[in-house]
């Protein structure tokens, strides 16, 4: 998982980055929100943390920049205000959730995970991977020849990510970061291989192709 932190308060931004790192979440700090459009163009992010009160720029314009980037990125607002009119204006501007300062960092992580999961799951509805396999995203079910096949949540999440990136060659590092939300050399070589093997065993050997033992793509 990769997060963009748009926060002009360096102490707060540093604290958020440090806590995210403890949770094995990668993040980039942006102190000048005017550079948001460029940053979103050159990098892919799973979520944006946006301070409501930024100097010299309207936060609504920042939201519009994110929404106009062409990427469906969840926005988590940080704010000291908490009245109903403000909440309505935030959501109308494109925010997906908010945290009131001061906030607990454990709650920050929980809200980040919830937003990323929700955004990940709504990208697809019922889809056919091939003529025999149907993926029901909303209910997290997989059907082979119209018979439901039991997959664990991680197996489902791995399959969804592969399907969403069909025709793309995906590294083990990317899968571990996007599906497991962590990075570890040992897990790269063990965990990803094991779960790909699970998918092949349950859905057929030809469903996931291995490229030079380091990358995967779905057929």
ABEGO torsion letter per residue (X at the ends): XBBBBBBABAAAAAAAAAAAAAAGBBBBBBABAAAAAAAAAABBBABBBBBABBBGBBAAAAAAAAAAAGBBBBBBBBBABABAAAAAAAAAAGBABBBBOBBBAAAAAAAAAAAAAAAAAAABBBBBABAABBBBAAAGBBBBGGBBBBBBAAAAAAAAAAAAABGBBBBAAAAAAAAAGBBBAAAAAAAAAAAAAAAAAAAEAAABBBBGGABBBBX
